Amino acid sequence: MRILLAILCLAPLLSFAQPNSRQITGLWVKYKAEMKDGSRIIDRQNSSEQFLDYQFNDSGTGKKGTDPLFDPSNVFYSLKKDTITINYQRWVMEKTFPDTLKIRQVSADTDLSEVRVLYFVNVNRARLGYKGSFDAVLHDSVYKATTLLFPQCKDRLDDLLTNLHFNDVSGTLLLHFVVDKNGKVQEYGNSPNDSIPAKLKASVQKAFENSTWIPGMLTYRTVNVAVDIKLSFIQLEIEGDKIERLLVSYPFMPVIEQLGNKVNSVGLEASNSFFNTAADEMKKGNFASAAEYFGQCIEINLKAYYLRAECYQKLGQLAKAIADWKYLASLGQVKAKHYLEKNDHK
């Protein structure tokens, strides 16, 4: 009888250790990445190239998104005990629960700083909808699990920009627009740049204004989401041949934004909730928790940057505090410049 009870108690744990296709199906979104030795994967190009999500189907196929807004590619996968193989790349499933997943790259490399470890959350089974959010201050590979699902462009980026012609053009174009609740592009604008011909700017504007999107969602309700995209036009010369390249990166990942002069009530309500929770945690001396909550509302409430920096400072994480102050200083915040002058030498 005792043996039978022991088996029954172990059965749920064994089910986690032996993942099956039913358990792995659904949309998995990366919220953190690191190397096996614990070091971070730094996205030095600010391209969000380390962003990942997987949509697994029961059939052993699915889609892999390496870009937060565009270009999901088809993949196949297979499961065998604690190993998942995705397009010939094998990963060890170190922790598998219904709504979280930790996988480690299978590699012959003995240098642990070269072995990737990824953490995912399952959007379908998590209590709330989740999508990763790029840390705009640190520009690294830590993505916060938030209740905001990014808008998703129905057009492939290559197709969207296929008619652009930029012979002998070099320079950068910063785009800003809002994807509204209906998936329509509103309030399009771009940065002034004399090196980009007016005709090319007009072509880019037309391409994005005519694009179609799945609207962003916050706790299962559609919201207006602002998108910032950086297009870098580069001319290279290799062995006498001129090559044109277009690099796409994201200075900031999409955030809830006002449309016209009206702040989206859902976004503002969520932001205020995060801010109030963070303030309460800070009063209790829970600075690590407070910093996390402030990070959820920094794009709407600028004061959260200052308070998060203060939390980092109290935690002894001065480098993170300085990163926040540097961002604020770049926006012309005199107070932040004062903090930098006082602490940057430490």
Secondary structure, 3 states (H helix, E strand, C coil): CHHHHHHHHHHHHHHHHCCCHHHHCEEEEEEEEEECCCCECECCCCCCCCCCEEEECCCCEEEEECCCCCCEEEEEEEEECCEEEECCEEEEEEEECCCEEEEEECCCCCCHHHCEEEEEEECCCCCCCCEEEECCCCCECCEEEECEECCEECCCHHHHCCCCCCCCCCEEEEEEEEECCCCCEEEEEECCCCCCCHHHHHHHHHHHHCCCEECEEECCEEECEEEEEEEEEEEEEECCEEEEEEEEECCCCCEECCECCECCHHHHHHHHHHHHHHHHHHHCCCHHHHHHHHHCCCCCCCHHHHHHHHHHHHCCCHHHHHHHHHHHHHCCCHHHHHHHHHHCCC
